[in-house]
């Protein structure tokens, strides 16, 4: 499992993880697109915003390996702002390649791209 050095471990002041410390012997947590409802808590929305900001700063528009990025946190963005980078995408692989769909990410998180 690739460890993304320099990537923040969590949202400061919370228990919202952005990376995991070590891989699961049974394999990676399956990535599934989770529905984001309008009534989500402000802290949940903040975690999505900060995570997207970290992804953008760390990888930009280039494809990136899932590695030690938290599967639960990725699942909140999967299928919208984060999409598979290859046709043979395996949602249960630490080696799965992903990329940011810049147009959708910019529409969902304009604050990230104003900088």
Residue, then its C-alpha position, 0 to 999 in steps of 0.5 A: x500500500x502506497x503511503x502518501x507522504x505529506x497528506x494530512x491525517x485527519x480534519x484538525x480537531x475532529x475524528x474525521x480520518x483522511x488516511x489510514x496507518x496500515x493496510x487491512x490484511x483482508x484487502x482495502x475497504x470497498x469504495x462505493x459512491x455515497x449519496x450526500x444529502x442536503x441535511x448533512x451536518x456542517x462538520x461533515x460538509x467541512x470534512x468533504x471540503x477540506x479533504x477535496x482541498x487536500x486532494x487538489x493540493x497534493x495531486x492536482x488533475x493528475x491520476x493518483x493511487x488510492x494507497x492509504x487514503x481513507x476509503x470512507x472519506x473517498x466514498x463521499x466523493x466517488x462518482x462525482x468529484x473523484x472518478x476512476x482513472x482507468x477502465x479496469x478500476x477495482x474498488x477493493x484495491x489499494x493500487x486503484x487509480x483515481x483522478x479528480x473530475x475538475x469540472x464537477x469538483x469546481x462546481x461542488x467546492x468552488x472555495x477550493x479552486x478560488x486560491 
